[in-house]
Amino acid sequence: MKYIVSFMLCLLLVSAAYADGQGELKLTGTVRRAMAAGGETPVWALILDFETAADGRIFKEIELAPGDTNMDQYKDRHVEITGTLSKKTVAGRGQYTVLTVKSIKKTE
């Protein structure tokens, strides 16, 4: 029972951080190359260690907006990423959620 309560608390905290649009999240998972909808543009994604609730959805993975970070060094590595969630809208794909990377470090 205490595990269920802890899990629900984590989901609530992540949802609250996203709701204010300014909260930073710290997520762990594996960085992978993925294809965007349509398959024409490769993107980076974080395959999460645990499902994460945000924006009324449950995420198993989330697309990354790495900015100036060279993501090649993190490919297929387990990492801890601190960042903020935001929405992007692109023609042909619609609106989707990305994690804007503020910091990233390898973990083992």
N, C-alpha and C positions, 0 to 999 in steps of 0.2 A: 504494500500500500504506500509506503513512504517513497518508493521509486516512482510510482504513478504521480504522486503529489509533486515530487521534484521535477519530473518531466513536464508536467502541466505548468509549473512555475517558470521553467525555462522558455516554454512556448509563449507564455504571457509576456515575459521580459523582452523577447525578440520582437513580438508584435508591437509592444509599447514603444520600443526604440524606433521601429520603422514608422509608426504612426506620427511621431512628431517631426519626421523628415530630417532630423539633425542628429539622431542617435547613432553612435558608432557600434558596429557589431564586431565580435571576434569569433570567427568561424574556422573550423579545421576540416581538412579533407585533402583530396588528391587533385592536383592541377592536370587537366587534360585538354587536348586540342579537340574541338568540336566543329561541326558545320552548322552555320546559321540556316534558317528556313530558306529553302530554295537551293541550298548547297553551293552557292557561288562564293561565299566568303567564309574562310575559317575564322573561328573565334576561340577564345580561351574560356574554360568553364572550371568551376570547382565542384568536384563530386564530394558531397558532404558526408562526414562520418555519421551524422544523425540527421534525420528529417527535421526541417526547421519551418516553423509557421511564420508567415508574414503576408500582409496584404490579402488576408482571407484565403490564402493558399498554403499548401504544404510543399516545400521544396526538398527534392532529393539532390538536386544540382542547381547551380546558378551561374549564369554567364558573368564573366568578369570584364570590367572596364579598367585595364591596367594602367592607363595613362602612359607615363614615361618608363614604367618598369619593364625591364627586359624579361619576359616570361619564359623564354627558352630555357633558362637555367633551372626553372622550377618544373618543367614538363615531366609528368609521371612521378612527381615527388610529393610526399606528404608535407603539408604546410599549415601554418596558422596565419590567417589573413585578418587584418583589421580594416574596416571600411564602412561605407554607408550605402544603403540601398536607394536606388532611384529608378524612375521609369523612363524608358526611351520609346519613341514612336518612329517607325520607319515604314515607308511605303512598301506594300507587298508583304509586310510582316506584322504590321499593327503595333500595338503597345506591349511591351515586355519589361521585366524587372532585371536590373543588373546590379552587381556589387562593385562600386567604385573603390579600387584598392588604394588604401592610404599607406599600409605597411604590410610586408610579407616576410616570413622567415621559415626556413626549412625545419621540420621536426622529424623525429624518428620514433 
